[in-house]
Every structure is written in C-alpha cells, then in structure tokens.
Amino acid sequence: MEYGKLGKPEPLGSSNRSLPAEPSATPKKSKLKLLLILASTLMVASAISAALVVVTRSNRNSSTSAAARFKIRRPSQAISRTCSMTRYPTLCVDSLVDFPDAMDASEKDLVHISLNVTLQRFDRAIYLASNITNLLMDSHVRSAYEDCLELLEDSVSHLSRSLSSATPGGGATGSTQDVLTWLSASLTNHDTCTEGFNELNGNVKHLMFDMLKDLSGLVSNCLAIYSAAGGEEAFYGIPIQNRRRKLLSSVNVHQNFPQWLTRRDRKLLDSPAEGINAHMVVSKDGSGTCETIAEAIKKAPENSGRRFIIYVKAGRYEEDILTVGRRKRNIMLIGDGKGRTVISGGRNIQQGVTTFRSATFAASGDGFIARDITFENTAGPSKHQAVALRVGADHAVIFRCSIIGYQDTLYVYSQRQFYRDCDIHGTVDFIFGNAAVVFQNCNIHARKPLPLQKITITAQNRQDPNQNTGMSFHACRLVAEPDLQTVKSSYPTYLGRPWKLYSRVVYMLSYMGDHVHPKGWLEWSSTFALDTLHYGEYMNYGPGGATGQRVKWPGFHVITSSAEASKFTVGQFIYGSAWLPSTVVSFAEGLST
C-alpha cells in the first residue's frame, strides 16, 4: 500500500519506482570463460524454452479439451447445481466434468472432489514453477519468485488438510471453521504471489502467471461450495448470501485466561519470564543456550504437538532473517518486556524485496505465541513499505507486545489471530492483511507521516465474500503520538480504507482520540468497493468516536444491535475449535471486557 507523489491513495501495486537494471554481461577475458558463458546462456535459454513449451502445450491442450467437453458432454445436474453457487461457474464445470466419477457424484461428494481437483492444480503449479529456479533474475524478481514458491507450498498444505477433513474417512480432525480458514488462507496466498509481480516485467513474470492461471478461481469455487455445504456450522461474521447464523447462547468473560488455552499455556503466559523452564534461552552475552534468535528457532523441533519455549533475554537483537516457518509449530517466544527485549530490523521494499519479504520477524507455524517483546522496523517513513511483524500462523497469539514502524507495520497476513494488550505504531495502512483477527485492549498509535500523506490505520484485503476474514478492534484505544498531536490538522487519520473488494473492519467499544477525522474512513480509489465492503462501528467513545459525520457508503454501518456486534467478538469471530482457551491469554469472549 503506497501513496503517490501528491499524497493520494493508490491501489497496491501502483508505483512510480523504476525497476532495477538488468544484470550486465560479464566481459570476456579468455576463450575458456567465453565458452562457459555460452554454455550458461544455452542452459538458461533451454530452461525458458522448456517451461514455455510445457505451459503453452498445457494451455493449448486444456483449451482443446474444454471445447471438446462442452460439445460432447453436458454436466450432470449435481455439477450444474453445485457450480451455480460459485463465482466462477464455467471454470467450476470445466474443472469437474473430467474428474473420475464426478459425473455420477452427488452434490455432497462434489465438495471433496472440487478440493481434490484444486489440490492437483496447485501441485502441478509448484512442479512447473520449480523448473525455472535457475533462470537469471534481479533481486526484486527473485524475491517475488521465492514468495510464490513458499506460498504455493503453504497452500498445498492448507488444501491437503482441507481435503482430509472434508473427505469421509479422511482421518483429519479439522472442523468446518478450520477448513474455511485454510481455504481463505490459500486464496490470500495466491493473491500475494501474483501481487508481488505487479510492478515487474520479463519472462519470469509471464511464465509464473501462466502457471498460476485459474488457481484463484478454483480456490474461490471451493470456498463457495464448502461454505454452502457447511450449513449452520460455517458462521463467521456477516452471513454469506443472507443466510442466518446462530448466535452464542451465552457470553462468558474470562478474568484471567481463556478456556481455549491449555492449563500449561495459561501458566506460561502468567508466569515471570525468569521462572519459566524454557527449552532455549537466547542471550547476547553468551549466558544462554544460544546467542541469536535464529539459532534457537533452527534448533526447535518441526511439526511438534507440544509447546516449545524460547526465552529471549533483554537486549536489542538485529538479525537478518527471522522466520518461524510453517513446520515450526507451537513455538512460544517470551521476552523480558516491551522495550527491553527488542527484535529490530530495517528491511524495506526499496532494497529490492517484496512487502511480504520485508518483515523484521515473520511467523507462519501454527500455534505461534509471542509475549513481552518489541518488534520494530527502523526503515523510517521515507522507505515506504517496511513490515515489523508478519503473522500467517493459525491460532496465533500476540500478548503484551509492541509493534513499531511507519507504513505497513503489522501484517496480519492470514488465518486466525488474537492480539491482547499490545501497542501498535504506524502511519499508512499500518495494520493490514487478511487474517481473521481480533485486537483486544490494544493501543493503536498514529505517528506523523511524510508530508501530504494521510494516516490510515487499516487496509484489509478480503477479496472473496466467502472468506472468513476481517479485523475486529474490541475495547482498544486510538491515540496520536506526540509528534502527530501538534500537527494533527495537517495529517488526517482514518480508521481504514478498502484494499480489496470485500474489505471488512469493525471497531467496538473503543476510545477514539481527536486525531480521527470526522469522516472516519477513506476511499481507496474513487468508488471502488464502497458497496461491497463491510465497515462497522459500535458504541465507540472519545472525541473521534462520534458517527454523525461519518461516510455515507452503502457498506458502512453504525451498529446498534448487540447481537450484530457480538458477531465480531472472540467468541464468534475467531473462536472456532475452542483454540483460544488453550493459549492462556486473558480475553473477553463476548462484548464485556
């Protein structure tokens, strides 16, 4: 998310930045070197040709077979009815009619068949994409390409789990809510992958786009088919296609820790750091088991079903790449407090990396917990997109942490997340992403941006009406930093702007300072998404909380019903599978705090 030269918001991906220069040819110094260069060139050309042949042949064959199918075969009634509920019905029919036994399948069977077809397409995309890894790429193209490989692999994992859960006898334990979360994350992954190439040109981009063709539509169709089959279990926030959903029959307020945390995790979150028996202790002075956080993460087990604790002693840790990968599950990172244990970095998009790759710290391993730590990106406002913390882990909890940056500070990337008692600082779109996330009792600090910029707290990128994603701010405080407070009339602050068509953000029972513009919300570009987004406010207070002069968009709502507001509480919005009580963080399940 970026502002143009005159301070007007532009859609993500638009930019006036020039591309890095192509790598120059190496001068000839000897016949041997010339022969090596020629051989290398031939290998690259051969790789490009092979990939192009595979993709072109694939596209030609799929087009021919599609035409033949529609001439010779008509879809069954079950396929026609199922595909009529999707956003891409032609693609749906085309993807199902040739799958073994699909023509005789029931509508219920088509749920897992559609997942199976989509998983096969993603597997094939990974295979094709891996074949071009040796092509010559500048740093920005390489960054976008590596993002795509990682995200495709993550999506295959999500789709595999979804298929196992949706298939009778599949053996997986995922609930309806789990599958909707995994499918939503897969769609977000595809979106992030393609957007990484938006500003770029060249053969790699064209090859990747050919390989990725139709994947987004296939996942969207899976979401629609699965959501329709999920019945009352599929509730997440605003009803899809006006279907009514059940409300929780009671509201429980947990004074200490939520019931969805295990007893051991509750104790860990409530205990002094020094008294915790950590598996790894990180200390810069050599008094621990590791001197770097990266080393401790590397030593953590993969796919662990048990909590693995890394205690990071007070100090400032500046390490190049800090990532808790998908296979590093159930890691808990404990520091000595905000401002005492600081994880700092300065990566930003002007260094030739994507926004996704700019994060000082990133976590995608399910069950990730961070407590009493500051995550900081020091790039400054002039460097534009520079992420301090990116979280794409399901069932993630961030407790008593500070997240500090300017533009794009906190990337709530995907899946289910909960933030409690945190401080989040930034300027432009500084809380962004497509997770299903609740912020509770957090302080949202607006900072002074660059001249002519407007401050936008959120940029939520829900792109499909069946995704179970959105942002909920519950009992938070929106305040201006001292550097902004004295000049707030020159830098208006808005609650958010719609990054994607179905952007969804709600503020409830929160204090809003006088830096919040009376209009409340900002357009992304002209009338884009104004009738499809869902922005809501419920019983907020403070000088910026009045709704009388708010925007008049069709998608904006002043919520007056507690039942409607309750849809965005922990209990209903992210509570699926009772995961929060097992994390031990204090939280309010309902509207009460």
C-alpha positions in Angstrom: 0.0 0.0 0.0 1.5 3.2 -1.1 0.7 6.9 -1.6 1.5 8.7 -4.8 3.6 11.8 -5.1 0.7 14.1 -4.2 -0.5 12.1 -1.3 -3.5 10.5 -3.0 -4.1 6.8 -2.2 -3.2 4.4 -5.0 -4.2 0.7 -5.2 -1.5 -1.7 -4.1 1.0 -2.4 -6.8 0.9 1.0 -8.4 4.2 2.8 -8.2 6.4 5.3 -9.8 9.6 3.4 -8.9 11.8 2.3 -11.6 12.9 -1.3 -11.9 16.4 -2.4 -11.1 18.7 -2.5 -14.0 19.2 -5.9 -15.8 22.4 -7.6 -14.8 25.2 -6.6 -17.2 27.0 -9.2 -19.2 30.4 -10.3 -17.9 33.3 -9.1 -20.1 35.2 -11.8 -22.0 38.7 -12.4 -20.5 39.6 -15.7 -22.1 38.3 -18.3 -24.5 37.5 -20.6 -21.7 35.4 -18.0 -20.0 33.6 -17.3 -23.2 32.8 -21.0 -23.6 31.4 -21.1 -20.0 29.3 -18.0 -20.7 27.9 -19.5 -23.9 27.2 -22.8 -22.2 25.4 -21.0 -19.3 23.3 -18.9 -21.8 22.3 -22.0 -23.7 21.2 -23.7 -20.4 19.0 -20.7 -19.4 17.5 -20.5 -22.9 16.8 -24.2 -22.8 15.1 -23.8 -19.4 12.9 -20.9 -20.6 12.0 -22.8 -23.8 11.1 -26.0 -21.8 8.9 -24.1 -19.4 7.2 -22.2 -22.2 6.6 -25.4 -24.2 5.1 -27.1 -21.1 2.9 -24.1 -20.3 1.9 -23.4 -23.9 1.2 -27.1 -24.6 -0.8 -27.3 -21.3 -2.9 -24.2 -22.2 -3.5 -25.5 -25.8 -4.5 -28.9 -24.6 -6.8 -27.5 -21.8 -8.4 -25.2 -24.3 -8.9 -28.0 -26.8 -10.2 -30.5 -24.2 -12.5 -27.8 -22.8 -14.0 -27.1 -26.2 -14.5 -30.9 -26.8 -16.1 -31.4 -23.4 -18.7 -28.7 -24.0 -19.5 -30.1 -27.4 -19.8 -33.7 -26.4 -20.6 -33.8 -22.7 -23.1 -32.0 -20.6 -22.5 -31.6 -16.8 -24.7 -33.7 -14.5 -27.5 -32.0 -12.6 -25.4 -32.2 -9.4 -22.5 -30.4 -11.1 -24.7 -27.8 -12.6 -26.4 -27.0 -9.2 -23.1 -27.0 -7.3 -21.3 -24.8 -9.8 -24.3 -22.3 -10.0 -23.4 -21.3 -6.4 -19.8 -20.3 -7.2 -18.4 -17.1 -8.5 -16.8 -18.8 -11.5 -19.4 -21.4 -12.7 -17.8 -22.0 -16.1 -14.4 -22.8 -14.5 -16.2 -24.9 -12.0 -17.9 -27.1 -14.6 -14.7 -27.3 -16.7 -12.7 -28.5 -13.7 -15.2 -31.1 -12.6 -16.6 -32.9 -15.6 -13.5 -34.9 -16.5 -12.6 -35.9 -12.9 -13.1 -39.6 -12.4 -16.6 -40.4 -11.2 -17.6 -36.7 -10.9 -20.5 -37.1 -13.4 -22.1 -39.7 -11.1 -21.2 -37.9 -7.9 -23.7 -36.4 -5.5 -23.6 -32.7 -4.5 -22.1 -33.8 -1.2 -19.4 -35.8 -3.0 -18.5 -32.8 -5.2 -17.3 -30.9 -2.1 -14.2 -33.1 -1.7 -13.9 -33.6 -5.5 -13.6 -29.9 -6.0 -10.9 -29.8 -3.3 -9.1 -32.7 -4.9 -9.1 -31.1 -8.4 -7.7 -27.8 -6.9 -5.0 -29.6 -4.9 -3.8 -31.3 -8.1 -3.6 -28.0 -9.9 -1.6 -26.5 -7.1 0.8 -29.5 -7.1 1.3 -29.0 -10.8 1.9 -25.3 -10.4 4.7 -26.0 -7.9 6.3 -28.5 -10.2 6.3 -26.1 -13.1 7.5 -23.1 -11.0 10.4 -25.1 -9.5 11.7 -25.8 -13.0 12.6 -22.2 -13.6 14.6 -21.6 -10.4 17.9 -21.3 -12.3 16.7 -18.5 -14.6 18.6 -15.2 -14.3 16.6 -12.8 -12.1 17.3 -9.5 -10.4 16.8 -9.2 -6.7 13.2 -8.0 -6.9 12.1 -10.6 -9.3 13.9 -13.3 -7.3 12.1 -12.0 -4.1 8.7 -12.3 -5.8 9.5 -15.7 -7.3 10.6 -17.1 -3.9 7.5 -15.7 -2.2 5.4 -17.6 -4.8 7.2 -20.9 -4.2 6.8 -20.6 -0.4 3.1 -19.6 -0.7 2.3 -22.3 -3.2 3.8 -24.9 -0.8 1.8 -23.4 2.1 -1.4 -23.6 0.0 -0.8 -27.2 -0.8 -0.5 -27.9 2.9 -3.8 -26.0 3.6 -5.6 -27.8 0.7 -4.3 -31.2 1.8 -5.7 -30.6 5.3 -9.0 -29.3 3.9 -9.3 -32.4 1.7 -8.6 -34.8 4.5 -11.2 -33.0 6.7 -13.8 -32.8 4.0 -13.5 -36.4 2.7 -15.4 -39.1 4.6 -13.0 -41.3 6.4 -10.1 -38.9 5.6 -8.8 -39.2 9.2 -8.3 -35.4 9.8 -10.0 -33.7 12.7 -10.5 -30.2 11.2 -13.8 -28.6 11.8 -15.9 -26.6 9.3 -14.3 -23.4 10.6 -10.9 -24.9 10.2 -11.5 -25.7 6.5 -12.9 -22.3 5.8 -9.8 -20.8 7.4 -7.4 -22.9 5.4 -9.2 -22.2 2.1 -9.3 -18.5 2.9 -5.5 -18.6 3.5 -4.9 -20.4 0.2 -6.8 -17.7 -1.7 -4.8 -15.0 0.2 -1.5 -16.8 -0.7 -2.4 -16.8 -4.4 -3.2 -13.1 -4.2 0.0 -12.2 -2.5 2.0 -14.3 -5.0 0.6 -12.5 -8.1 0.8 -9.0 -6.5 4.5 -9.5 -5.9 4.9 -9.4 -9.6 2.6 -6.5 -10.4 5.4 -3.9 -10.8 7.7 -6.2 -12.6 8.2 -7.4 -16.2 10.0 -10.1 -18.0 9.9 -13.8 -18.8 9.7 -14.9 -15.2 6.5 -12.9 -14.6 4.8 -14.2 -17.7 5.8 -17.8 -17.0 4.6 -17.6 -13.4 1.3 -16.0 -14.4 0.7 -18.8 -17.0 1.4 -21.4 -14.3 -0.9 -19.7 -11.8 -3.8 -19.3 -14.2 -7.2 -20.2 -12.7 -5.8 -21.2 -9.3 -7.5 -18.2 -7.6 -10.9 -19.1 -9.2 -10.6 -22.7 -8.3 -10.0 -21.9 -4.6 -12.8 -19.3 -4.7 -15.1 -22.0 -6.0 -14.0 -24.5 -3.3 -14.9 -21.8 -0.7 -18.3 -21.2 -2.1 -19.1 -25.0 -2.5 -17.8 -25.8 1.0 -19.5 -22.8 2.6 -22.8 -23.7 1.1 -22.4 -27.3 2.3 -21.3 -26.2 5.8 -24.8 -25.2 7.0 -25.0 -23.5 10.3 -21.5 -24.5 11.3 -20.0 -22.2 8.8 -20.8 -19.0 10.6 -18.1 -16.3 10.5 -19.0 -12.7 10.9 -21.5 -11.3 8.4 -23.7 -14.0 6.9 -22.9 -15.1 3.4 -25.7 -14.6 0.8 -28.0 -13.6 3.7 -28.0 -17.0 5.4 -29.0 -16.7 9.0 -26.5 -17.9 11.6 -26.8 -18.9 15.2 -25.6 -16.6 17.9 -23.9 -18.0 21.0 -26.5 -18.7 23.7 -24.4 -17.2 26.4 -21.4 -14.8 26.9 -18.6 -15.7 29.2 -16.0 -13.2 30.4 -12.7 -14.7 31.4 -11.0 -12.6 34.1 -7.6 -14.3 33.9 -7.1 -16.7 30.9 -9.4 -18.0 28.2 -10.7 -21.5 28.3 -9.2 -22.3 24.9 -5.7 -22.3 26.3 -4.3 -25.4 27.9 -3.6 -25.1 31.6 0.1 -25.2 31.0 0.0 -22.4 28.4 -2.1 -20.3 30.8 0.6 -20.7 33.4 3.3 -19.8 30.9 1.6 -16.6 29.9 1.0 -15.6 33.5 4.4 -16.5 35.0 7.5 -14.3 35.3 10.0 -15.0 32.4 12.7 -15.9 34.8 10.6 -18.6 36.4 9.8 -20.4 33.2 11.7 -23.6 32.3 12.5 -22.7 28.7 13.8 -25.1 26.1 16.1 -22.5 24.7 17.5 -19.3 26.3 18.8 -16.6 24.0 21.2 -14.1 25.4 23.7 -11.8 23.6 26.2 -12.1 26.4 26.6 -15.8 26.0 24.9 -16.7 29.2 22.1 -18.6 27.5 22.0 -21.7 25.3 22.1 -19.5 22.1 23.3 -16.1 21.2 20.9 -15.5 18.4 17.2 -16.0 18.0 17.7 -17.5 14.6 19.8 -20.3 16.1 17.1 -21.0 18.7 14.4 -21.2 16.1 16.6 -23.5 13.9 17.0 -25.9 16.9 13.3 -26.1 17.6 11.6 -29.3 16.5 9.4 -29.5 13.4 5.7 -30.3 13.5 5.7 -30.6 17.3 2.4 -31.2 19.0 3.9 -29.8 22.2 4.8 -26.2 23.2 8.4 -25.3 22.6 9.5 -22.3 24.6 12.3 -19.8 23.6 13.1 -17.2 26.3 14.8 -14.2 24.8 16.6 -12.1 27.5 16.6 -8.3 27.5 18.7 -6.8 24.7 18.5 -5.5 21.1 18.6 -8.3 18.5 19.3 -7.2 15.0 19.4 -10.3 12.8 19.0 -10.5 9.1 16.2 -13.1 8.6 14.0 -14.2 11.5 11.2 -16.6 10.4 9.2 -19.2 12.2 8.4 -21.4 9.3 5.3 -23.5 8.6 6.9 -26.6 10.0 7.9 -24.9 13.3 4.6 -25.3 15.1 3.7 -24.4 18.7 6.7 -22.1 19.3 6.3 -19.6 22.2 8.7 -16.6 22.2 9.0 -14.9 25.6 10.9 -11.7 26.3 11.6 -9.6 29.3 9.0 -6.9 28.4 8.2 -4.2 25.9 11.2 -2.0 25.2 13.6 -4.5 27.0 13.6 -7.4 24.6 13.7 -5.7 21.1 13.8 -7.5 17.8 14.8 -4.9 15.3 15.5 -4.6 11.5 15.3 -2.2 8.7 14.2 -4.2 5.6 12.1 -2.3 3.1 10.8 -2.5 -0.4 13.4 0.0 -1.7 16.0 -2.7 -1.1 14.5 -4.8 -3.9 12.3 -7.1 -1.8 8.6 -7.5 -1.7 6.5 -6.2 1.2 5.9 -9.8 2.2 9.7 -10.3 2.5 10.4 -7.0 4.3 9.3 -8.2 7.7 11.7 -7.9 10.6 10.1 -11.0 12.1 7.7 -13.5 10.4 5.7 -16.4 11.8 3.7 -19.0 9.8 4.0 -22.0 12.1 0.6 -22.8 13.7 0.2 -22.1 17.4 2.8 -19.3 17.5 2.7 -17.2 20.7 4.8 -14.1 21.4 4.8 -12.4 24.8 6.6 -9.3 26.2 8.6 -8.4 23.1 9.1 -5.4 20.9 9.1 -6.0 17.1 10.5 -3.0 15.2 11.2 -1.9 11.7 13.6 1.1 11.7 13.4 1.9 7.9 11.5 5.1 8.5 8.7 6.7 6.6 10.7 7.6 3.5 11.3 3.9 2.7 7.5 3.3 2.5 6.5 -0.4 2.9 8.5 -1.9 5.8 7.0 -4.6 7.9 7.9 -5.0 11.6 5.9 -8.2 12.2 4.2 -10.6 9.8 2.0 -13.4 11.1 0.4 -16.1 9.0 0.1 -18.7 11.7 -3.2 -20.2 12.6 -4.2 -19.9 16.3 -1.5 -17.2 16.8 -1.5 -15.1 20.0 0.5 -11.9 20.4 0.4 -10.8 24.1 1.8 -7.6 25.7 4.0 -6.8 22.7 4.9 -3.6 20.9 4.9 -3.5 17.1 6.7 -0.3 15.8 7.1 1.0 12.3 5.6 3.5 9.8 4.0 2.2 6.7 2.7 -1.4 6.8 3.9 -2.0 10.4 1.8 -5.1 11.2 1.0 -7.6 8.5 -1.9 -9.8 9.9 -1.4 -12.0 6.9 -3.8 -14.9 7.2 -5.6 -17.4 9.4 -6.9 -16.8 13.0 -5.0 -14.4 15.2 -5.6 -12.7 18.6 -3.8 -9.6 20.0 -4.1 -8.6 23.6 -2.6 -5.7 25.5 -0.4 -4.7 22.6 0.9 -1.3 21.3 0.9 -0.9 17.5 2.6 2.2 16.0 2.5 3.4 12.4 1.3 5.8 9.6 0.0 4.4 6.3 -2.1 1.2 6.3 -0.1 0.2 9.4 -2.4 -2.7 10.2 -3.0 -4.7 7.0 -3.7 -8.2 5.7 -6.4 -10.8 5.5 -6.4 -12.7 8.8 -9.5 -13.3 10.9 -8.1 -11.3 13.8 -9.4 -9.7 17.0 -7.4 -6.9 18.7 -8.5 -6.6 22.4 -7.4 -3.9 24.9 -4.7 -2.7 22.4 -3.3 0.8 22.0 -3.2 2.0 18.3 -0.7 4.8 18.0 -0.8 7.0 14.9 2.5 8.7 14.0 3.4 11.7 11.9 3.8 10.5 8.3 5.5 12.1 5.3 4.3 15.5 4.0 1.0 15.3 2.2 0.3 11.8 3.4 -2.9 10.7 5.1 -2.8 8.3 8.0 -4.8 5.1 7.6 -4.9 2.6 10.4 -6.2 -0.4 8.4 -6.1 -1.8 4.9 -8.0 -5.1 5.0 -7.8 -7.2 1.8 -10.6 -9.7 1.9 -11.2 -10.4 -1.8 -13.9 -13.1 -1.7 -17.3 -12.9 0.1 -16.9 -16.4 1.4 -13.6 -15.8 3.2 -14.0 -15.9 6.9 -11.6 -13.0 7.4 -11.7 -9.5 8.8 -10.4 -7.2 11.6 -12.2 -6.5 14.8 -11.0 -3.9 17.3 -12.6 -4.5 20.7 -12.1 -2.2 23.7 -9.0 -0.6 22.1 -7.6 2.9 22.4 -6.8 5.0 19.3 -4.3 7.7 20.2 -1.9 10.2 18.5 1.8 10.1 19.2 3.2 13.4 20.4 4.8 14.2 17.0 1.4 13.9 15.4 -0.7 15.6 18.1 0.7 19.1 17.5 0.1 18.9 13.7 -2.9 16.6 13.5 -4.9 19.0 11.5 -2.4 18.6 8.6 -2.4 14.9 8.7 -5.9 13.4 9.0 -6.2 9.9 10.5 -8.7 7.4 9.1 -9.9 4.1 10.5 -9.2 2.3 7.3 -9.5 2.1 3.6 -10.6 -0.9 1.4 -7.6 -2.7 -0.1 -9.8 -5.3 -1.7 -13.4 -5.6 -2.8 -14.8 -7.2 0.4 -12.7 -5.4 3.0 -14.2 -6.0 6.5 -13.3 -4.0 9.6 -15.2 -3.3 12.8 -14.4 -1.1 15.8 -16.4 -1.8 19.0 -16.4 -0.1 22.5 -13.1 1.6 21.7 -11.8 5.1 22.6 -11.0 7.3 19.6 -8.9 10.4 20.0 -9.5 13.8 18.4 -7.0 13.0 15.6 -9.6 10.7 14.0 -11.2 12.5 11.1 -15.0 13.0 11.5 -15.5 11.2 8.1 -13.9 8.1 9.7 -13.0 6.2 6.6 -11.1 6.8 3.4 -11.7 5.7 -0.2 -9.0 3.5 -1.8 -9.7 4.8 -5.3 -12.9 6.6 -6.3 -15.9 4.3 -5.7 -14.0 1.1 -5.5 -15.6 -1.4 -3.0 -17.8 1.1 -1.3 -20.9 -1.0 -1.8 -19.3 -4.4 -1.1 -17.1 -3.7 1.9 -18.3 -4.1 5.5 -17.1 -1.4 7.9 -18.8 -1.0 11.2 -18.7 0.9 14.5 -20.4 0.0 17.7 -20.6 2.2 20.8 -17.2 3.8 20.5 -16.4 6.9 22.5 -14.0 9.8 22.8 -13.7 13.0 20.7 -13.2 11.0 17.5 -15.9 8.4 18.1 -18.9 10.4 17.0 -20.6 8.9 13.9 -22.8 11.9 12.8 -20.4 13.0 10.1 -19.2 9.5 9.0 -19.1 8.4 5.3 -22.5 7.5 3.7 -21.2 4.5 1.8 -23.6 1.5 1.3 -21.1 -0.8 3.0 -20.6 1.4 6.2 -22.8 0.6 9.2 -23.3 2.2 12.5 -24.1 -0.9 14.5 -26.9 -0.5 17.0 -27.6 -4.2 17.9 -25.5 -6.0 20.5 -26.4 -9.2 18.7 -24.8 -7.8 15.5 -21.8 -6.5 17.3 -21.3 -9.9 19.0 -20.6 -11.5 15.6 -17.2 -9.8 15.8 -16.2 -10.8 19.3 -13.6 -13.5 20.1 -16.5 -15.9 20.9 -17.9 -15.8 17.4 -15.4 -14.4 15.0 -12.2 -16.4 15.8 -13.3 -18.9 18.4 -13.6 -21.9 16.1 -12.5 -25.2 17.6 -12.1 -23.7 21.0 -8.4 -22.8 20.3 -8.1 -19.6 22.3 -8.7 -21.2 25.8 -5.6 -23.4 25.2 -3.3 -20.3 24.8 -3.8 -18.9 28.3 -4.1 -15.3 27.3 -6.7 -13.3 29.1 -9.6 -12.4 26.8 -13.2 -11.5 26.8 -15.3 -13.9 24.8 -18.2 -11.6 24.4 -18.8 -7.8 24.3 -18.0 -7.3 28.0 -14.3 -6.7 28.8 
